[in-house]
């Protein structure tokens, strides 16, 4: 029943800011034992973990984006966000919203949204 859907701008210019939205249905993002993640995959590369926010609100980031990224949530809207500043062409990737429910070791994935960083 848990479904995730990403949305984003598609094309972003270098040095600009990326804002992504993950809308969640089927369960509350504050439910215990959930972690909510942003994961990306660039062409020809393996998937890369970007950021995590737990059901309790704790956040962690990959070293490659730490300092210029913020993962956040709006509990009332049941939505998870990713903001990434100072985008570079290397940030071009498909960005996925992902949830992990540790009680059952289950993973839920959105369909992904393409982000292209280009002038």
N, C-alpha and C positions, 0 to 999 in steps of 0.2 A: 504493500500500500504506500510505502514511502516513495515519493517521486521528487526529483530535483530537476530544475530547469534553469540554465544559465542565460543571461542576456548581457550584451555588451555593445560597444560602439563599432566593432569590426575593424575600422582603420583608425590608427592613431599616429600622429606625427612624432618624430623623435623629440625628446625633451618634454613632451607633454605628459599628462596624467591619464592613467587608465582607471576606469571605474567599472567593475563587474558586479552583477547581481545574481544571486542564486535564490530562487523562490522554492520553498519547500512545502509539500503537502503530505498528509498522512500521519504526521507526528510533529510534536513540538521540538524546536531546536534546543530547548532547555531541558529536555528529558534526560535523566541520568544515563550514563554509559554511552552517550553519543559523543563523537568528535566530528567536527566539520572542517573540511579541507578544501584548499585549492591546489590542483595539480595541473601541470601543463606538459605538452609534448610538442617539441619543435620538429620540423620536417627532418627525417632521417635520424632522429635521436630518441633515446628512451624517455619515458615519462619521468618528470621531475616534480617532486613535492615542493610546494611553494610556501604554504602557510596553513596553520591549524588554529581553530578555536574550539575549546571544549564546551560541554554543556554548562559548565560553571563559569565560562567566560575567560579562561586562561588562554593566552595566545603564544605561539611560537612561529619562527620564520626560518626559511632556508638562508644560509649565509649569503647566497647570491642576490637575495632581495632584501635582506635585513637592513634597516635604516631608511629605506625608501618605500616600504610597503606597510599597509595596515589592513588586517582582517578584522571585521566587526560584524555586528548583528543588530537587527531590530526585532526584539522578541514579539512585539505587538503585531508586526507584519510577517513573522516567521520567515525571515529573510536573512541571508548571509551575504556580506559584501567583501570585495577586495579592491583596495585602492593602491595603485603602484605609481610612484612619481618618477620623473626623469626617465621615461621609456627609451630603450635603445633598440636598434634593429634585432639584436640578439634575443629580445623578449618576444619576438614573433613566434606564435605557437597557438595550438588549440588549448584553451583553458577549460578545465573540467571542475565542476563542483562534485565533491565526494563526501560521503558520510560513512562512518564506521560505528557499528553498534557492537560493542565489545561483549555484551552478554551472550550473543549468539555467533560472534565472529563474522558478522554479515557486513557486506559492503554495498553501498548504493552509489550509482554514478549518474550524473547528468549526461546529456548528449554532447556537450561541449560547445564552445563558441570560439570561432576563429578570431584571433587578434593579430593584425598585421601592422607593424611599425614601419612606416615609410613616409618620406616626404613627397 
